[in-house]
């Protein structure tokens, strides 16, 4: 349990799942070599969607949905297989992500923070 969680328990506060949920992250953005377009299939553990997990990355809304799902629910293997470094940097400012996910990725990869400020 991390310090934030144990402090909340000691203070009689509530611990929220969002504060302790483990998120996957890569060591280097260069590891993200997924497709820049086309169709990708996401597993049910990443995206539970009617009709299966096929996502057309050429549709901007679908691409953002896929990236959000993989960042929220994916393993390192999912991140590497689906995400593309250049695409991630380009769409980062448009992704609606939990604050912890954003902070985690931006602290490790300042270039994401820079793309959000641009």
C-alpha positions as CSV (number, residue, x, y, z in Angstrom):
1,X,0.0,0.0,0.0
2,X,1.4,3.4,-0.9
3,X,1.8,6.4,1.5
4,X,-1.3,8.1,0.1
5,X,-3.5,5.1,0.8
6,X,-2.1,4.4,4.3
7,X,-2.5,8.0,5.2
8,X,-6.2,8.0,4.2
9,X,-6.8,4.9,6.3
10,X,-5.0,6.3,9.3
11,X,-7.0,9.5,9.0
12,X,-10.2,7.5,8.9
13,X,-10.6,8.7,5.3
14,X,-11.8,6.7,2.3
15,X,-9.5,5.0,-0.1
16,X,-10.7,5.2,-3.7
17,X,-9.9,2.5,-6.3
18,X,-8.7,5.2,-8.6
19,X,-6.0,6.0,-6.1
20,X,-4.6,2.5,-5.7
21,X,-5.4,0.9,-9.1
22,X,-2.2,-0.3,-10.8
23,X,-1.5,1.2,-14.3
24,X,1.0,-0.1,-16.8
25,X,3.7,2.2,-18.2
26,X,6.6,1.7,-20.6
27,X,10.2,2.6,-19.8
28,X,10.6,4.6,-23.1
29,X,8.2,6.1,-25.5
30,X,10.2,4.5,-28.3
31,X,8.8,1.2,-27.2
32,X,5.4,2.3,-28.5
33,X,5.5,0.9,-32.1
34,X,1.8,0.2,-32.7
35,X,0.1,1.1,-35.9
36,X,-0.5,4.8,-36.8
37,X,-3.7,3.8,-38.6
38,X,-5.8,0.9,-39.8
39,X,-7.6,-1.5,-37.6
40,X,-6.5,-2.9,-34.3
41,X,-8.2,-5.4,-32.0
42,X,-8.4,-4.8,-28.3
43,X,-8.9,-7.6,-25.9
44,X,-12.0,-7.7,-23.7
45,X,-9.8,-6.9,-20.7
46,X,-8.9,-3.6,-22.3
47,X,-12.2,-2.7,-24.0
48,X,-15.6,-4.3,-23.4
49,X,-17.6,-3.2,-26.4
50,X,-20.6,-4.5,-28.3
51,X,-19.5,-6.2,-31.5
52,X,-16.0,-6.9,-30.2
53,X,-12.8,-4.9,-29.8
54,X,-12.1,-4.0,-33.4
55,X,-11.2,-0.3,-33.5
56,X,-10.6,1.8,-36.7
57,X,-7.7,4.0,-35.8
58,X,-8.4,6.2,-38.9
59,X,-11.5,7.5,-37.1
60,X,-10.3,10.2,-34.6
61,X,-13.0,9.4,-32.0
62,X,-12.2,5.7,-32.2
63,X,-8.5,6.3,-32.0
64,X,-8.9,8.4,-28.8
65,X,-11.3,5.8,-27.3
66,X,-8.7,3.0,-28.0
67,X,-5.8,5.0,-26.6
68,X,-7.8,5.9,-23.5
69,X,-8.8,2.3,-23.0
70,X,-5.3,1.0,-23.4
71,X,-3.8,3.6,-21.1
72,X,-6.4,2.9,-18.4
73,X,-6.7,-0.9,-18.7
74,X,-3.8,-2.3,-20.7
75,X,-0.7,-4.2,-19.8
76,X,2.7,-3.2,-21.0
77,X,2.3,-5.6,-23.8
78,X,-1.0,-3.9,-24.9
79,X,0.7,-0.5,-24.7
80,X,3.6,-1.6,-27.0
81,X,1.3,-3.5,-29.4
82,X,-1.4,-0.8,-29.8
83,X,0.1,2.6,-29.1
84,X,2.2,4.5,-31.5
85,X,4.7,7.0,-30.0
86,X,4.1,9.9,-32.5
87,X,0.3,9.4,-32.5
88,X,0.3,9.3,-28.6
89,X,2.2,12.6,-28.5
90,X,-0.2,14.2,-31.1
91,X,-3.4,13.1,-29.3
92,X,-2.3,13.4,-25.7
93,X,-3.9,16.8,-25.1
94,X,-7.3,15.4,-26.3
95,X,-7.3,12.2,-24.1
96,X,-9.6,12.3,-21.2
97,X,-7.6,10.3,-18.6
98,X,-7.6,9.9,-14.9
99,X,-5.4,12.4,-13.2
100,X,-3.1,9.7,-11.9
101,X,-2.5,8.3,-15.4
102,X,-1.8,11.7,-16.8
103,X,0.6,12.6,-13.9
104,X,2.4,9.2,-14.1
105,X,3.0,9.5,-17.9
106,X,3.8,13.2,-17.9
107,X,6.3,12.9,-15.1
108,X,8.1,10.1,-16.9
109,X,7.8,11.6,-20.4
110,X,8.0,15.4,-20.3
111,X,7.4,15.6,-24.0
112,X,3.8,14.7,-23.4
113,X,3.4,17.6,-21.1
114,X,4.9,19.8,-23.7
115,X,2.5,18.6,-26.4
116,X,-0.4,19.4,-24.0
117,X,0.8,22.9,-23.5
118,X,1.2,23.5,-27.3
